[in-house]
Amino acid sequence: MLSRLIGFCFIISLTSVPALANDEAPAWLQAAAAMSVPTYEKGVPAVVLQKEQHVTVSEEGRITTVTTFAVRILLREGREFARASEFYESDSGKVKEMKAWLIRSAGQTKKYGKDEIVDTVEDPDDVYNESRLKFIDASKDADVGSVFGYQTTTEEKTIFSQGIWSFQNRLPGMLSRYSLTLPQGWSAKGVIFNHPNLEPAVSGGTYTWEMRNLPPIEPEPSSPMVSSMAPRLAVSYFPPGDTQSANFRTFATWTEVSEWLTGLHDPQSNPDEAMAAKVRQITADCKTELDKIRAVGRYVQTIKYISIDIGVSRGGGMRPHPAAEVFAKSYGDCKDKANLMRAMLKVINITAYPVGIHSGDPQYVREEWASPHQFNHCIIAIKVSDETQTATVIAHPKLGRLLIFDATDGDTPVGDLPDEEQGSLALIVAGSFGSLMRMPVTPPEANGLERQSEVNLDSEGAITAALHERSVGQAAVNERAGFRHLSRPEYNQMIQSWITRGASGAKVTKVDPEDDASAGRFALEVEFAAQNYAQLMQNRLLVFKPAIVSRRESLTLTDAKRMQPIVLTSHAYSETVRVKLPAGFDVDEMPDPVKLETAFGSYSTSYEAKDGQLVFTRKLVQRASTIPVEQYDSVRKFYERIRAAEQAPVVLTKK
């Protein structure tokens, strides 16, 4: 990833710990354990009693951080929060102290020290990584009512005079506090995201931001990411006056960030002759500019994703390895892949720029705080002429038309962009011309799935059916991911499960996928049979739903109330179902057609009985949008009407 200097999610394996003993908990933890907490809604697994970090900065660039944390377990599912973890860079920092305690509901205390600490690499997929993690796992000892707390002290040497502090995750919090102590004469400036502005309390050289009684952030379908809802602080600190510290790097504007990152990337993006020969080979038959870019993009996507992070705290974690080295070894991380593609495109006189982006949360990056710490991923912007037309081209005010592409995502071809990156603010890294820009959002028709269904219905209610699907864009990416990353038996079972959700007891007899990744398309042929699909009543009526199989994209909005905005992605779906009716039966009742139109989407159905066939059509267009919670009722009713329409039956009667 582009930066190892932001927050991380850790997958921590369980470890056994000794039985509890009578060890004294520190006063701060005893005080936290004595707190009375509100009664929360059912399902809240734990409450954070205290979350605190005190950072002390020296003029020499040495940073000392004391982290204090306490959590009360409310439900058995909350035991997983009885864990302590601390991240550090082995080349520039260390965990000086790490201790943890568990206070059982009956008052007995267990202390965890160096014998229970596990030290491991931060990312096991990296070939070499100076980013490491120490952790203590007390989850097996924790039970409902117990309080777990820990305290760590770290030291590190860094060039950056910026930091990020998250006041909360999903759990409710009683007290969350961040304190920053600076050398004499220094100053700090903080920006609060996802919360009203909060001025720090200042005492001498110490700045303190504090929040209390934070409510839980409950998971809801199609809601923003937690990182776009939980309050967080972005802080920068500066030496006195207009002077620059020799030990810290400070950014005041996005242009400064672009210039600094350009200095890390540009010297690494030079092709060698072996690379040039490969480019000439793979583009030899290409007719257009876009064909050449696609050929190079496909090649870079085959490079294995492996990271080697060295010198992260000194900016090295943001510096790609030399392109010629990545080409020769055929592996690298996201910034290495973007850098390699830049170098390969140079061979055919196409200019490209690295792009810093936050993958996973399109709303994470904020314009108010110029910092490379907001990025965790690197993609590429390719300068193209007017002849290249795709949905992922943006217009830069100084650089012209730029095609945005993620060379790390092997399932998304040139001309498309992963859903989680669309609409993000991202930095085009181009020296003084660099700027923060909104990434493209592809229209619904660029992410469409079209299905033709041919169905034979017999007089006993049994059906045989053949489905023909064609998908493009992110709809094709979703299909492709299942096909590529599952074994063939697992893939077939996934299709079987999908079919039987609509046609109970169906037996799938054919599954024939066809992946045309270079063109961004995916095709699927499925054949199946199901007994008793239609219900035979009084030996003269057949009742069945013409919407036999479910749509791939569905949205479950059933709760009466909603706490968070609704986030919709861009996609389109259409299906035509042709049902050959059994001899001797006519259509007696058909549902009324449906036509829905809203700002965020449209839906329609139609029915026609003709020449012994029932033809049913349905079409959904969903537009990428974030809908305020105040409008939740209109969204819920829209999808409720869709569900009702797709459950509506047709009635046949015997002549």
C-alpha positions in Angstrom: 0.0 0.0 0.0 1.1 3.6 -0.6 1.4 4.4 3.1 1.9 2.3 6.3 1.5 5.4 8.4 -2.3 5.4 8.8 -4.5 3.2 10.8 -4.6 -0.5 10.0 -7.0 -3.4 10.4 -5.4 -6.4 12.0 -6.3 -10.1 11.8 -5.1 -11.5 15.1 -5.1 -15.2 15.8 -6.2 -16.4 19.2 -3.5 -17.3 21.7 -4.0 -19.0 25.1 -3.2 -17.1 28.3 -2.6 -18.3 31.9 -5.4 -18.5 34.4 -6.4 -15.4 36.3 -4.4 -14.3 39.4 -4.8 -11.5 41.9 -2.8 -8.7 40.2 -3.5 -5.1 41.0 -4.9 -3.0 38.2 -3.6 0.6 37.8 -5.7 3.4 39.2 -6.7 4.7 35.8 -8.2 1.3 34.9 -9.9 0.9 38.3 -11.5 4.3 37.8 -12.7 3.4 34.3 -14.1 0.1 35.5 -16.1 2.0 38.2 -17.9 4.1 35.5 -21.6 3.7 35.1 -22.6 3.2 31.5 -25.9 3.9 29.7 -28.2 1.1 28.6 -27.6 0.5 24.9 -29.8 -1.0 22.3 -29.8 -4.7 22.0 -26.7 -6.0 20.1 -24.1 -3.5 21.3 -21.3 -6.0 22.3 -19.0 -3.7 24.3 -18.5 -0.1 25.4 -15.1 1.7 25.4 -14.6 3.3 28.8 -11.4 5.1 28.0 -9.5 5.7 24.7 -6.6 8.0 25.1 -3.3 8.9 23.3 -0.7 11.3 24.5 2.0 12.2 21.9 5.2 14.1 22.8 7.3 15.6 20.0 10.9 16.5 20.3 12.7 19.0 18.0 15.0 16.2 16.8 12.0 14.3 15.3 11.6 11.8 18.1 8.0 11.0 19.0 6.9 9.3 22.2 3.3 8.0 22.4 1.5 6.7 25.4 -1.8 4.9 24.5 -4.4 3.9 27.1 -7.5 1.9 26.4 -10.3 0.3 28.5 -13.4 -1.6 27.4 -16.3 -3.3 29.2 -17.7 -6.5 27.6 -21.5 -6.3 27.4 -22.2 -9.4 25.3 -20.4 -12.7 24.7 -19.7 -11.4 21.1 -17.8 -8.5 22.7 -15.0 -10.7 24.0 -13.0 -10.1 20.8 -12.4 -6.6 22.0 -10.3 -7.8 24.9 -7.1 -7.5 22.8 -4.2 -5.0 22.9 -2.2 -4.2 19.8 0.5 -1.8 19.0 2.1 -1.0 15.6 5.7 0.0 15.1 8.4 0.3 12.5 11.4 -1.9 13.2 13.9 0.4 11.5 12.9 3.6 13.3 10.8 2.8 16.4 10.1 0.4 19.2 7.4 -0.5 21.7 9.1 0.4 25.0 6.4 -0.9 27.3 3.2 -2.9 26.9 0.9 -4.1 29.7 -2.6 -5.3 30.0 -5.1 -6.2 32.7 -8.4 -8.0 32.9 -10.8 -7.2 35.7 -13.5 -9.9 36.1 -17.0 -8.9 37.1 -16.4 -10.5 40.5 -13.4 -8.2 41.0 -10.5 -10.6 40.3 -7.7 -9.1 38.2 -5.2 -10.7 35.8 -2.1 -8.9 34.6 -0.5 -9.6 31.2 3.1 -8.7 30.6 6.0 -9.5 28.4 5.4 -13.3 28.6 2.1 -12.9 26.9 3.2 -10.5 24.1 3.3 -11.8 20.6 5.5 -9.9 18.1 4.6 -10.5 14.4 4.8 -8.8 11.0 2.0 -6.4 10.2 1.3 -7.9 6.8 2.2 -11.7 6.3 1.8 -11.3 2.5 4.9 -9.0 2.3 8.2 -10.4 1.3 9.9 -8.0 3.7 8.2 -5.4 5.9 9.6 -3.2 8.6 6.1 -2.7 9.8 5.4 -4.9 12.8 2.8 -5.5 15.4 2.9 -6.5 19.1 -0.3 -7.8 20.7 -1.8 -9.4 23.7 -5.0 -11.5 23.4 -7.2 -11.9 26.5 -10.4 -12.7 24.6 -10.5 -16.3 25.9 -10.3 -15.1 29.5 -12.9 -12.3 29.1 -16.6 -12.8 29.9 -19.7 -10.6 30.1 -19.2 -7.8 32.6 -15.4 -7.9 32.6 -13.2 -4.9 31.9 -10.1 -5.2 29.7 -7.5 -2.4 29.6 -4.0 -1.9 28.3 -1.3 0.7 28.1 1.6 1.0 25.7 4.5 3.4 25.3 6.3 3.7 21.9 9.1 5.7 20.5 9.7 6.5 16.9 11.8 8.7 14.6 9.8 10.1 11.7 10.1 12.9 9.1 6.3 13.7 9.2 4.8 16.4 11.4 1.3 15.1 10.9 -0.9 12.5 12.5 -4.4 11.0 12.6 -6.4 10.0 15.6 -9.8 8.2 15.4 -11.9 9.0 18.5 -14.1 5.9 17.9 -14.8 2.7 16.0 -18.3 1.2 16.0 -18.4 0.8 19.7 -19.9 3.5 22.0 -17.3 5.5 23.9 -17.5 7.1 27.3 -14.2 9.1 27.0 -11.9 9.6 24.1 -8.9 12.0 24.3 -5.9 13.0 22.2 -3.1 15.1 23.6 -0.1 16.6 21.8 2.9 18.1 23.6 5.2 20.2 21.4 8.6 21.8 21.9 8.6 25.4 23.1 7.3 27.9 20.5 5.8 25.2 18.3 2.1 25.3 17.3 -0.5 22.8 16.2 -3.6 22.9 14.0 -6.3 20.2 13.9 -9.2 19.5 11.7 -12.1 17.4 12.9 -13.9 15.2 10.4 -17.4 13.5 10.8 -18.2 15.7 13.8 -18.8 19.4 14.6 -15.6 21.4 15.0 -13.8 20.9 18.3 -11.3 23.4 19.6 -8.5 22.0 21.7 -7.7 22.9 25.2 -4.3 24.5 25.2 -2.0 24.4 28.3 1.6 25.6 27.5 2.8 23.4 24.7 0.1 20.8 25.1 -3.0 20.6 22.9 -5.9 18.3 24.0 -9.0 17.3 22.0 -11.6 15.4 24.0 -15.0 13.8 23.3 -17.4 12.1 25.7 -20.5 9.9 25.5 -20.1 8.9 21.9 -23.1 6.7 20.8 -22.6 3.4 19.0 -22.4 3.4 15.2 -24.7 0.5 14.3 -24.2 -1.4 11.1 -26.8 -0.9 8.5 -27.1 -2.1 4.9 -25.7 0.2 2.3 -24.4 2.7 4.8 -21.2 4.7 4.6 -18.0 3.2 5.8 -17.2 3.6 9.6 -14.2 5.7 8.6 -16.7 8.2 7.1 -18.9 8.3 10.2 -16.6 8.0 13.2 -15.1 11.3 14.5 -11.4 11.6 13.7 -8.8 14.3 14.2 -6.2 15.2 11.5 -3.4 17.3 13.1 -0.3 19.1 11.8 2.3 20.8 13.9 4.8 23.5 13.0 8.1 25.1 14.3 8.0 28.8 15.3 7.3 31.5 12.7 8.1 30.8 9.1 11.1 28.6 9.8 11.2 25.0 8.6 12.3 22.2 10.8 15.2 20.1 9.5 13.7 17.0 11.1 10.1 17.2 10.0 8.2 17.5 6.7 5.2 19.8 6.8 2.6 20.2 4.1 0.4 23.3 3.8 -1.1 22.6 0.3 -1.9 19.7 -2.0 0.6 21.1 -4.5 3.3 20.6 -1.9 2.2 17.0 -1.3 2.3 16.4 -5.1 5.8 17.9 -5.4 7.1 15.8 -2.6 5.6 12.5 -3.9 6.8 13.4 -7.5 10.3 13.5 -6.1 9.8 9.9 -4.8 8.2 8.5 -7.9 9.7 10.1 -11.0 13.3 8.8 -10.5 12.0 5.3 -10.3 10.0 5.2 -13.5 12.7 4.7 -16.2 12.4 1.8 -18.6 15.3 -0.4 -19.6 15.8 -2.2 -22.9 14.4 -5.5 -21.7 11.2 -3.7 -20.6 11.1 -1.8 -23.9 11.3 -5.0 -25.9 8.4 -6.5 -24.0 6.3 -3.4 -24.6 7.0 -3.5 -28.3 6.0 -7.2 -28.4 2.7 -6.9 -26.5 1.6 -3.8 -28.5 2.7 -4.9 -31.9 -0.8 -5.7 -33.2 -2.5 -2.8 -31.4 -4.3 -0.4 -33.7 -5.4 2.4 -31.3 -4.1 4.3 -28.3 -6.6 2.5 -26.1 -5.6 -0.9 -27.4 -2.0 -0.2 -26.5 -2.9 1.0 -23.0 -5.1 -2.1 -22.5 -2.3 -4.4 -23.6 0.1 -2.8 -21.1 -2.5 -2.8 -18.4 -3.2 -6.5 -18.8 0.5 -7.3 -18.6 1.0 -5.2 -15.4 -2.1 -6.9 -13.8 -0.4 -10.2 -14.2 2.5 -9.0 -12.0 2.1 -10.7 -8.6 1.1 -8.4 -5.8 3.9 -8.7 -3.1 5.1 -5.8 -0.9 8.6 -5.0 0.3 8.4 -2.0 2.6 11.7 -0.5 3.7 12.3 2.9 5.3 8.5 3.5 5.8 8.9 6.1 8.5 11.4 8.1 6.3 9.0 8.2 3.3 10.3 5.0 1.8 6.9 3.3 2.2 5.7 5.8 -0.4 8.6 5.4 -2.8 8.2 2.7 -5.5 11.0 0.3 -6.3 12.7 1.0 -9.7 10.5 0.0 -12.5 13.3 -2.1 -14.1 13.7 -4.1 -10.9 9.9 -4.7 -10.6 9.8 -5.8 -14.3 12.7 -8.2 -13.8 11.4 -9.8 -10.6 7.7 -9.7 -11.7 6.3 -8.7 -8.4 5.5 -5.6 -6.5 2.9 -3.7 -4.5 0.3 -1.1 -5.7 2.8 1.8 -6.1 5.3 -0.6 -7.9 2.6 -1.7 -10.3 1.6 1.9 -11.1 5.2 2.9 -11.5 5.9 -0.1 -13.8 3.0 0.8 -16.0 4.2 4.4 -16.2 7.6 3.2 -17.3 6.2 0.8 -19.9 3.9 3.5 -21.3 6.9 5.8 -21.7 8.3 3.3 -24.3 5.3 4.1 -26.6 5.3 7.8 -25.8 2.3 7.8 -23.5 2.6 9.9 -20.4 1.1 8.8 -17.1 1.1 9.9 -13.5 0.8 8.1 -10.1 -2.4 8.8 -8.2 -2.7 8.6 -4.4 -6.1 7.3 -3.3 -7.9 5.8 -0.3 -9.2 2.4 -1.4 -12.2 1.1 0.6 -13.9 4.3 1.5 -14.7 6.8 -1.3 -15.5 9.5 1.3 -12.3 9.2 3.4 -10.0 11.8 1.8 -10.9 15.4 2.7 -9.7 18.5 0.9 -9.2 20.5 4.1 -6.1 18.6 5.2 -3.2 18.3 2.7 -1.4 15.1 3.7 -0.2 11.9 2.1 -1.4 10.1 5.2 -4.9 10.1 3.8 -3.9 7.6 1.1 -3.5 3.9 1.4 -3.3 2.9 -2.3 -1.7 4.0 -5.6 -3.3 3.8 -9.0 -2.5 5.6 -12.3 -3.7 8.5 -14.5 -2.8 8.1 -18.2 -2.8 11.1 -20.5 -5.0 10.3 -23.6 -6.0 12.0 -26.8 -9.6 12.7 -27.9 -9.7 9.4 -29.8 -9.8 7.4 -26.5 -13.3 7.4 -25.1 -14.1 5.5 -21.9 -16.2 6.1 -18.8 -13.1 6.5 -16.7 -11.6 9.6 -18.3 -11.5 12.9 -16.4 -10.5 16.4 -17.5 -7.6 17.9 -15.6 -7.4 21.7 -15.9 -3.6 21.6 -16.7 -2.8 18.1 -17.8 -5.8 17.5 -20.1 -7.7 14.2 -20.5 -6.6 11.5 -18.0 -7.7 7.9 -18.0 -7.9 6.5 -14.5 -6.9 2.9 -14.0 -6.1 0.6 -11.0 -3.3 -1.8 -12.1 -3.5 -3.7 -8.9 -7.1 -4.9 -9.3 -6.8 -7.9 -11.7 -10.5 -8.2 -12.2 -11.1 -4.6 -13.4 -9.8 -3.8 -16.9 -8.7 -0.5 -18.5 -11.8 1.6 -19.0 -13.3 0.7 -15.7 -12.6 1.5 -12.0 -13.4 -0.5 -8.8 -16.7 0.6 -7.1 -14.8 1.5 -3.9 -12.6 4.0 -5.7 -15.3 5.7 -7.8 -16.2 9.2 -6.7 -13.1 9.4 -4.4 -11.0 12.5 -4.0 -7.5 11.4 -5.1 -4.2 13.2 -5.8 -2.8 13.4 -9.3 0.9 13.3 -8.5 2.4 15.6 -11.2 4.8 18.1 -9.5 3.5 21.6 -9.4 0.6 20.6 -11.7 -0.6 18.0 -9.3 -4.0 18.5 -7.7 -6.8 16.7 -5.7 -9.5 15.6 -8.1 -12.7 13.7 -7.9 -12.4 10.2 -9.5 -14.9 9.2 -12.2 -18.2 7.5 -11.5 -19.3 5.2 -14.2 -23.0 5.5 -15.4 -25.5 2.6 -14.7 -25.4 1.4 -18.3 -21.6 0.8 -18.0 -22.3 -1.6 -15.1 -25.1 -3.6 -16.6 -26.4 -7.1 -16.5 -28.8 -8.3 -19.2 -30.5 -11.7 -18.9 -32.7 -13.6 -21.3 -34.7 -16.5 -19.8 -36.4 -19.2 -21.8 -38.8 -21.3 -19.7 -41.0 -24.3 -20.5 -43.8 -24.9 -18.1 -45.8 -28.2 -18.1 -49.3 -28.9 -16.9 -48.1 -30.3 -13.6 -46.1 -27.1 -12.7 -42.6 -28.3 -13.5 -40.2 -26.1 -15.5 -37.1 -26.4 -17.5 -35.2 -23.2 -18.1 -32.2 -21.7 -19.9 -30.6 -18.4 -18.8 -28.3 -16.3 -21.0 -26.6 -13.5 -19.1 -24.3 -10.8 -20.4 -22.6 -8.3 -18.0 -20.3 -5.4 -18.4 -18.3 -3.1 -16.1 -18.5 -3.6 -12.3 -21.4 -6.1 -12.8 -18.9 -8.2 -14.9 -16.2 -7.7 -12.3 -18.5 -9.2 -9.6 -19.2 -12.2 -11.8 -15.5 -12.5 -12.8 -14.3 -12.5 -9.2 -16.5 -15.4 -8.3 -15.4 -17.4 -11.3 -11.7 -16.7 -10.9 -11.3 -17.0 -7.2 -13.4 -20.1 -6.5 -12.7 -23.7 -7.6 -15.0 -24.9 -10.3 -17.0 -27.1 -7.9 -17.3 -24.1 -5.6 -18.4 -21.9 -8.4 -21.0 -24.4 -9.6 -22.3 -24.7 -6.1 -22.6 -20.9 -5.9 -24.7 -20.9 -9.0 -26.8 -23.8 -7.7 -27.5 -21.9 -4.5 -28.5 -18.8 -6.4 -30.9 -20.7 -8.6 -32.6 -22.6 -5.8 -33.3 -19.3 -3.9 -35.9 -18.6 -6.5 -36.8 -22.1 -7.7 -36.8 -24.4 -4.7 -35.4 -27.9 -5.4 -34.0 -26.9 -8.8 -31.3 -29.1 -10.3 -28.8 -27.3 -12.4 -27.7 -29.2 -15.5 -25.4 -26.7 -17.2 -23.1 -23.9 -16.0 -21.0 -22.4 -18.8 -19.2 -19.1 -17.9 -17.2 -17.1 -20.4 -14.8 -14.4 -19.2 -13.7 -11.7 -21.7 -11.8 -9.6 -19.3 -9.9 -7.6 -21.9 -13.2 -6.2 -23.2 -14.7 -5.9 -19.7 -17.5 -8.5 -20.4 -18.6 -11.7 -18.7 -21.2 -14.2 -20.1 -23.0 -17.0 -18.3 -25.2 -19.8 -19.6 -27.2 -21.8 -17.0 -29.8 -24.5 -17.6 -31.9 -26.1 -14.8 -35.1 -27.9 -14.1 -37.5 -27.7 -11.1 -40.5 -29.8 -10.2 -43.6 -28.2 -8.8 -42.4 -24.7 -9.5 -45.9 -23.6 -10.3 -48.7 -24.5 -7.9 -51.5 -26.6 -9.3 -54.8 -25.8 -7.6 -58.1 -27.7 -8.0 -56.5 -29.4 -11.0 -57.4 -26.4 -13.2 -55.3 -23.4 -12.0 -51.5 -23.0 -12.3 -50.0 -20.1 -10.2 -46.3 -19.1 -10.6 -44.0 -16.1 -10.4 -42.4 -15.2 -13.7 -39.4 -13.6 -11.8 -38.0 -17.1 -11.4 -34.4 -16.3 -10.4 -33.3 -13.3 -8.3 -31.4 -10.3 -9.5 -27.7 -10.3 -8.6 -27.8 -6.9 -7.1 -30.4 -6.6 -4.3 -30.8 -4.1 -1.4 -32.4 -5.1 1.9 -34.0 -2.1 3.5 -36.7 -3.4 5.8 -36.2 -1.5 9.1 -38.7 1.1 10.0 -36.0 3.6 11.1 -32.6 4.4 9.8 -29.6 6.1 11.5 -27.2 6.6 8.6 -27.4 7.8 5.0 -28.0 5.3 2.2 -25.1 4.7 -0.2 -26.1 3.4 -3.7 -23.7 2.2 -6.3 -24.2 2.6 -10.1 -25.7 -0.4 -11.9 -28.4 -1.5 -14.3 -30.3 -4.7 -14.8 -32.7 -6.0 -17.3 -34.4 -9.3 -18.0 -36.8 -10.8 -20.5 -38.5 -14.0 -19.4 -40.3 -16.0 -22.1 -42.5 -18.7 -20.6 -44.0 -21.3 -23.0 -47.4 -22.2 -21.5 -48.6 -25.8 -21.2 -51.1 -26.9 -23.8 -54.7 -26.4 -22.7 -53.9 -23.4 -20.4 -54.6 -19.7 -20.9 -53.6 -16.7 -18.9 -56.4 -15.8 -16.5 -54.7 -13.1 -14.4 -51.5 -11.0 -14.8 -50.2 -8.4 -12.4 -50.5 -4.8 -13.4 -47.3 -3.3 -14.9 -45.1 -1.2 -12.6 -43.3 2.0 -13.4 -41.3 3.7 -10.7 -39.1 6.8 -11.3 -37.0 8.6 -8.6 -33.9 10.7 -8.5 -31.8 7.7 -7.5 -33.3 5.0 -9.8 -36.1 3.7 -12.0 -37.8 0.4 -12.2 -40.4 -1.1 -14.6 -42.2 -4.3 -15.4 -44.4 -5.5 -18.2 -46.5 -8.6 -19.1 -47.8 -9.8 -22.4 -49.6 -13.1 -23.3 -49.4 -14.0 -27.0 -49.2 -17.1 -29.1 -49.0 -19.5 -26.2 -46.3 -17.5 -24.4 -46.1 -15.2 -21.5 -43.4 -12.5 -21.9 -42.3 -10.8 -18.7 -39.8 -8.0 -18.6 -38.2 -6.1 -15.7 -35.6 -3.3 -15.7 -33.8 -1.6 -12.9 -31.5 1.4 -13.2 -29.8 2.5 -10.0 -27.7 5.7 -9.9 -24.7 6.2 -7.7 -25.8 8.5 -4.9 -25.7 9.1 -1.2 -29.2 9.7 0.1 -29.8 11.6 3.4 -31.3 9.6 6.2 -34.3 12.0 6.1 -35.2 10.6 2.8 -34.9 7.0 3.9 -38.7 6.3 3.8 -38.8 7.1 0.0 -35.9 4.7 -0.6 -37.4 1.9 1.5 -40.7 2.3 -0.3 -39.1 2.2 -3.7 -37.4 -1.1 -3.0 -40.4 -2.5 -1.2 -42.5 -1.9 -4.4 -39.8 -3.7 -6.4 -39.9 -6.7 -4.1 -43.6 -6.8 -4.3 -43.6 -6.6 -8.1 -41.1 -9.5 -8.3 -43.3 -11.6 -6.0 -46.4 -11.0 -8.0 -47.9 -14.2 -9.5 -49.5 -15.1 -12.8 -52.6 -17.3 -12.8 -53.2 -19.8 -15.6 -56.6 -21.5 -16.1 -57.3 -24.7 -17.9 -59.5 -24.3 -20.9 
